[in-house]
Amino acid sequence: MKYLEFKTPATDQASELASDFRLKNQGLTDLERVFWNLNESALYEEIIFRNEGKIVNNGPVLVETGKHTARAANDKFVVREESNEKHIWWGEYNRPISPEKFNGIFARVQAYCQDEELFVQDVYAGADPEYRMAVRVITEKAWHSLFARNMLITIPDREELKNFVPEFTVIAVPGFKVDPRIDGTRTDTGIILSFADRMAIISNSLYGGEIKKSVFTVLNYLLTFRDVLPMHCSANVNDAGEVALFFGLSGTGKTTLSADPSRQLIGDDEHGWSKQGVFNFEGGCYAKVIRLSEEHEPQIYATTKKFGTILENVVFDSVYRKIDLDDDALTENTRASYPVDFIPNIVSNGYVHSHPNNIIFLTCDASGVMPPIARLTPEQAEYHFISGYTSKIAGTEIGLGIEPQITFSACFGAPFMVRHPFEYAEMLKQRMLKHGAQAWLVNTGWVGGGFGIGKRISIRHTRNLLNAALEGKLDKVKYRKDKLFGFEVPLSCPDVPEQVLEPSTSWGNKDEYWQKYDALAARFIENFKLYQKGVSDAVLKAGPKRLGEK
């Protein structure tokens, strides 16, 4: 916009809601203009004026994210310095980068932003006032500013905005590229976090999820030092104050299953468990919408027809402006970003001062052999939490094809875990034992065979199984002990056919089923070798056995 001589729609209101702590205090100077804390309507006008998106039927704004239609998980780096060196789980998900490299990148970002127009949202991460963090999100795209406003907790008070001082800042500059030759990065895309500078830089990616996940990653580190367990989970609560947590990778059903009309939604993806209770990190939801069904997911479906929702990479008819949620021409990972209060039955303040009664580990078993639900002992819960078995669903990360990939993602969110999985697992176990929480393993994957042979388990059956677990109905039924994994599988459940509870019955060839199940057990055992040093014998024994092994 710096070459245009005329005003944009929000020019006259750009500084109305500015903080006294300006961008020059953070090293960003000689800017053309800064748009401070614009609301949804003003951002819509800027998005359309700048040709960043289209308005589609019923009012959502639709954007395309170009080559990055998912997180660039392999391009995340953390600045390695003395204060964090011993605390961070260095490796695949936390690649180290030196302070000197970070400083060089930030210096070029400062130069890049000169004479440009930027958008700022001053928001909070963490609904509980005792633990919330003041976050400043600086973007060069107007729709990224709306995304930050949707996903984090907005501040309606002028005086509070005026006095706002960020504790952490995210700078999203998709037009800026890092240079692997100079910066030591893997590609020209970089998501680089510096805890010393309290800053994250997102370069060369338009994908909105990078903003959200950068904030989550920061909280995953900092909150552990305040005795808060950060969790990649959705959460809801019933009228009696009984909380349920739903852990799982993207695509396993966290958002769908926690949006339950009979329970209040706390949040759909990221939470903290403190001494007081459970609180949402966010002020919005970021739901997968590919093949979204009005019949099975009416609450989420309704958000795709609301003003304020951002639809990412959804195909639409340019004449009638109607969206096609079944079309995956751009990506399998189509998304909707919307404020959490678009879901009708929510906890309005985003936190409850009560503790979880039930903990659900959602696994999408692409091999089609796991039971649809199993009850876990505390030791089994710790084993499965550290293992984090699931499948990566198509499109959720760069490089994934159509076929799901069986994977183990520690804590059901390894890419966002900054400390070692032991740290989070130990915090979870202590809280489970203290508050008497029951853990369940729920398979939302395939039955009757693996991907391409069997079919995805009915969401109706999964909901009925979950409802029975959460309502205590599974306390009154008989169980069988699983031959390989040792967990308990109910023999019956209200409103669920008994054969659904025994996955081998849907396989035409029983020998093939047991071969596949044994192969999966072997993968669990091999994966856990990465973590067995330091865990108790009880947790080690809570893992699976091979066929024929006593």
LUMDRENTI-587125 format. One record per residue (C-alpha): x, y, z; residue in one letter. Coordinates in steps of 0.001 Angstrom, whole numbers, padded with zeros to 6 digits, always signed. Layout:
<rs>
XYZA ...
</rs>
This chain:
<rs>
+000000+000000+000000M +002959+002338+000402K +002780+003332-003268Y -000870+004400-003077L -001643+008054-002461E -005262+007553-001339F -006690+006515+001996K -007715+002996+002918T -011107+002539+004638P -009731+002603+008217A -007048+005270+007779T -008871+007876+009846D -009445+005425+012723Q -006029+003732+012580A -004753+005097+015919S -008019+005450+017835E -007342+002342+019943L -003548+002535+020077A -001498+001520+023085S +000878+004048+024578D +003499+001302+024196F +004101+001889+020485R +005905-000251+017963L +008936+002036+018081K +009463+000699+021632N +009917-002711+019995Q +012310-001554+017313G +009832-001118+014454L +010295+002434+013198T +009686+004581+010119D +006417+002802+009384L +003948+004197+006871E +000951+003545+009142R -000155+001242+011970V -003766+000109+012300F -004423-000515+015992W -006989-003017+017273N -009444-002638+014398L -012715-004483+014967N -014256-007074+012649E -016157-004643+010417S -013176-002369+009887A -010926-005343+009138L -013452-006683+006620Y -013255-003374+004769E -009454-003466+004770E -009384-007112+003638I -011630-006416+000678I -009921-003111-000188F -006546-004869-000251R -007912-007818-002245N -006824-010262+000468E -010100-012202+000413G -013707-012486-000757K -016997-012196+001103I -019081-015326+000528V -022715-016256+001065N -024091-015232+004508N -021031-013170+005404G -017808-015131+006075P -014602-013844+004544V -012761-016417+002446L -008996-016367+001959V -006411-018535+000237E -003044-019162+001893T -001007-019983-001208G +001623-022701-001046K +001344-023079+002732H -002019-024705+003425T -000774-026237+006673A +001828-025719+009385R +005467-025776+008354A +006307-027987+011344A +009862-028640+010177N +010642-024926+009935D +010177-024070+013615K +013256-022937+015547F +013844-021901+019154V +016656-019556+020128V +019087-021484+022307R +020503-019465+025185E +021763-020042+028682E +018484-019590+030545S +016551-022190+028527N +019251-024639+027415E +018536-027224+030145K +014742-026941+030003H +013949-027369+026313I +013374-030682+024505W +015843-030028+021697W +015461-031992+018493G +012989-032472+015675E +010333-030117+017049Y +012582-027582+018761N +015486-026971+016429R +018060-024682+018014P +019124-021400+016479I +021657-018969+017937S +020803-015533+019379P +023085-014007+016752E +021093-015620+013925K +017825-014449+015470F +019127-010908+015885N +020181-010870+012247G +016746-012052+011118I +014969-009473+013280F +017218-006699+011941A +016148-007593+008392R +012487-007738+009483V +012885-004217+010896Q +014251-003031+007550A +011529-004922+005655Y +008754-003209+007637C +009972+000340+007061Q +007542+002403+004950D +004984-000399+005232E +001514-000502+006784E +001091-002917+009699L -001847-004160+011757F -001724-004692+015516V -004002-006663+017813Q -003311-006345+021547D -004965-009381+023114V -004714-011914+025918Y -003827-015607+025808A -005361-017439+028757G -008917-016861+029955A -008165-017098+033674D -007011-013607+034726P -004503-015119+037149E -002569-016843+034365Y -003296-014858+031221R -000468-013437+029088M -000572-010113+027243A +000207-010855+023576V +000771-008395+020752R +000185-009760+017253V +001740-007611+014503I +000770-008535+010940T +001214-007182+007449E -002091-008735+006321K -005456-007397+007478A -006961-010892+007528W -004210-012123+009840H -005240-009333+012217S -008829-010608+012088L -007510-014144+012650F -005646-013015+015776A -008764-011216+016951R -010876-014351+016416N -008463-016767+018034M -007259-014847+021086L -009076-012897+023791I -009965-009364+022776T -009945-006311+025034I -013059-004125+024669P -011964-001424+027130D -010263+001658+025610R -008319+002477+028756E -007009-001087+029052E -005846-000982+025439L -004181+002398+026004K -002164+000962+028918N -001423-002384+027254F +002191-003589+027423V +002924-006916+025680P +004577-009802+027503E +005111-011601+024193F +004966-010392+020592T +004235-012343+017399V +005305-010734+014119I +003727-012363+011046A +005369-011173+007809V +004473-013596+005007P +006206-011385+002446G +009558-011736+004233F +011806-014712+003531K +014618-016059+005658V +017757-017201+003882D +019057-020702+004710P +022577-019718+003667R +022696-016815+006104I +020245-017839+008809D +020852-021571+009088G +017188-022356+008456T +015944-025352+006505R +014054-023364+003847T +013097-019742+003183D +010170-020179+005613T +010803-019745+009317G +008854-019824+012576I +011419-018609+015066I +010792-018201+018806L +013002-016281+021209S +012050-016580+024874F +014763-014129+025876A +013382-011477+023496D +009776-012542+024157R +009191-012576+020409M +008175-014933+017615A +008763-014204+013921I +006654-015993+011297I +008114-015524+007832S +006997-016589+004369N +003756-018305+005392S +000194-017061+004981L -001271-020011+006919Y -003176-018540+009871G -002555-021532+012112G +001092-020525+012516E -000001-017500+014594I -002208-019570+016849K +000285-022378+017326K +003173-020007+018023S +001251-018559+020968V +000358-022072+022154F +003994-023161+021954T +005065-020168+024041V +002472-020945+026733L +003502-024615+026679N +006869-023507+027963Y +006225-020534+030212L +003194-021857+032115L +004994-024969+033361T +007092-022681+035566F +003855-021446+037164R +002619-024974+038009D +000113-024976+035141V -000133-027988+032827L -000554-026726+029238P -002575-029174+027152M -003357-029721+023467H -006960-030622+024155C -010533-029433+023940S -012632-029226+027109A -016258-029075+028150N -018266-029223+031375V -021728-030361+032430N -024219-028610+034715D -022741-030380+037746A -019303-028870+037060G -017788-032157+035819E -015049-031364+033302V -013950-033573+030403A -010714-033128+028453L -010261-034352+024869F -006625-034812+023782F -005765-035458+020157G -003940-034288+017064L -005682-032247+014404S -008334-034298+012629G -009003-036762+015454T -012230-035084+016595G -011329-032673+019407K -013420-029827+018053T -016300-031983+016858T -016691-034140+019963L -016340-031336+022494S -019077-029287+020770A -021812-031196+022599D -025275-029572+022967P -025703-031222+026380S -022456-029785+027789R -020903-026335+027865Q -017792-025826+025750L -014780-024351+027556I -012618-024385+024410G -011748-026492+021394D -007961-026867+021273D -005656-025433+023944E -006079-025321+027728H -004272-024988+031011G -004897-027074+034153W -003995-025028+037215S -004488-025532+040939K -007856-023821+040558Q -009181-025675+037523G -009199-025590+033712V -009024-022531+031463F -009058-021908+027728N -005974-020321+026179F -008019-018905+023322E -011050-016823+022489G -011917-018719+019328G -011995-022015+017447C -010078-023213+014399Y -012045-026122+012980A -011354-028398+010036K -014315-028048+007667V -013573-030449+004830I -016764-032479+004244R -018375-030836+007268L -021879-032202+007801S -024838-030079+008907E -026497-033248+010171E -023615-034524+012316H -021896-031245+013263E -024630-028596+013214P -022937-026156+015606Q -019684-025954+013647I -021500-026040+010311Y -023501-022969+011346A -020286-020954+011837T -019492-021296+008111T -022464-019009+007445K -021627-016181+009836K -020109-012745+009463F -016757-012740+011248G -015758-016291+010321T -012593-016687+008245I -012698-019613+005805L -009240-020766+004718E -008796-022441+001339N -012460-023371+000947V -013643-023623-002663V -016534-021347-003636F -018688-020409-006604D -017495-016951-007645S -020897-016062-009184V -023285-017098-006383Y -020646-016958-003625R -021729-020338-002247K -019039-022441-000607I -018421-026119-001288D -017182-027811+001869L -016746-031127+000043D -014229-029799-002488D -010604-030470-001513D -009100-028980-004678A -006926-026559-002676L -006235-028761+000357T -007744-031384+002656E -006945-028985+005481N -009712-026435+004880T -010358-024384+008017R -012798-022038+009710A -011621-019519+012303S -014384-018010+014426Y -014971-016572+017913P -015838-019225+020472V -019161-017543+021238D -020341-018547+017759F -020905-021932+019440I -024180-021493+021359P -023434-023472+024519N -020187-022120+025959I -018597-021171+029268V -018715-017435+028678S -015604-016493+030679N -013513-019393+029330G -012560-021017+032633Y -013989-023177+035414V -012700-023582+038924H -013304-027324+038952S -011119-030221+037877H -011483-032910+035187P -013423-036055+036012N -012708-037700+032657N -009715-037500+030321I -010180-038708+026758I -007231-039627+024541F -008496-039475+020948L -006587-041707+018578T -007312-042014+014870C -006222-045592+014221D -005599-045863+010482A -004864-049604+010782S -008442-050328+011913G -007587-052623+014841V -008007-050561+018034M -011239-050836+020042P -013564-047807+019894P -013141-047153+023619I -010974-048531+026432A -010637-047696+030136R -007092-046973+031316L -005335-047290+034655T -003254-044246+035743P -000080-046035+034589E -001640-046906+031226Q -002776-043298+030927A +000780-042080+031411E +002083-044623+028882Y -000459-043632+026224H -000025-039916+026924F +003734-040162+026372I +003192-042386+023297S +000499-040194+021737G -000476-042784+019116Y -002637-041506+016278T -002563-040806+012538S -001715-037536+010875K -004703-036617+008770I -004227-035415+005204A -003284-031766+004836G -002666-030844+008476T +001080-030584+007882E +003038-029784+004745I +003949-032930+002855G +001059-035146+003943L -000805-036870+001126G -004331-038282+001049I -003527-041410+003060E -003285-040947+006844P +000144-041566+008331Q +000417-043659+011493I +002458-041669+013958T +003350-041209+017607F +003094-037639+018815S +004132-037282+022456A +001460-035676+024663C -000837-035732+021618F +000890-032591+020389G +004649-033117+020120A +005225-030254+017629P +004058-027790+020298F +005771-029319+023325M +008812-027262+024276V +009826-029236+027364R +010445-032983+027488H +007267-035123+027373P +008164-036531+030829F +007570-033095+032331E +004031-032873+030978Y +003247-036546+031676A +004329-036225+035297E +002184-033108+035752M -000793-034910+034221L -000371-038002+036410K -000135-035939+039593Q -003325-034103+038740R -005180-037282+037763M -004292-038987+041042L -005092-035933+043146K -008512-035337+041597H -009506-038938+040794G -009840-038429+037032A -010601-041464+034846Q -008715-041777+031535A -010177-043331+028382W -008650-044191+025006L -011157-043495+022215V -010533-044561+018613N -012093-042239+016014T -010293-043991+013149G -011100-046949+010946W -013039-050190+011506V -013246-053317+009388G -009786-052777+007972G -007293-050001+007539G -007553-046905+005359F -008747-047831+001864G -010378-051090+003041I -012439-050330+006133G -014419-047206+006916K -014204-044426+009493R -016110-045291+012662I -019572-043733+012896S -019502-040402+014720I -022874-041362+016196R -021350-044452+017819H -018386-042425+019095T -020703-039830+020632R -022821-042515+022306N -019713-044201+023733L -018399-040883+025029L -021740-039919+026538N -021913-043245+028334A -018386-042774+029719A -018986-039186+030819L -022356-039955+032376E -021028-042921+034370G -023028-045518+032433K -019879-047505+031616L -019229-047932+035344D -022070-050463+035431K -021141-052764+032547V -018810-055751+032245K -015377-055420+030650Y -012888-057669+028913R -009132-057284+029237K -007502-056599+025885D -005164-059448+024929K -002306-057217+023749L -002688-053832+025437F -004129-054931+028747G -006631-052091+028981F -010299-052779+029694E -012868-052743+026875V -016586-052632+027721P -018648-055568+026497L -021760-053429+026083S -022784-049794+025885C -026216-048150+025601P -027167-047302+021991D -024073-048992+020530V -024194-052447+018860P -022094-054964+020793E -020139-055993+017706Q -018809-052420+017394V -017010-052891+020732L -015072-055885+019366E -013204-054594+016280P -012152-058063+015060S -015797-058914+014206T -015822-056398+011338S -012766-057977+009703W -013371-060663+007101G -010084-062381+007977N -009469-062764+011740K -005871-063908+011275D -005129-060755+009317E -006704-058677+012107Y -004427-060213+014764W -001365-059824+012551Q -002153-056132+012120K -002865-055667+015829Y +000387-057414+016760D +002276-055212+014285A +000762-052126+015926L +001819-053366+019375A +005356-053791+018025A +005345-050180+016817R +004257-048985+020267F +007080-050925+021918I +009676-049639+019461E +008508-046029+019814N +008545-046124+023627F +012231-047041+023618K +012789-043319+023023L +011239-042567+026403Y +011764-045615+028620Q +014844-044200+030306K +013583-042516+033426G +009993-043808+033524V +008865-046126+036316S +008605-049909+035913D +004842-049595+036403A +004557-047331+033364V +006812-049589+031286L +004645-052594+032186K +001529-050649+031191A +002492-050934+027526G +001387-053688+025121P +002657-057251+024805K +003306-059131+021568R +001178-062115+020534L +002378-065207+022356G +004261-063155+024946E +003359-063824+028575K 
</rs>
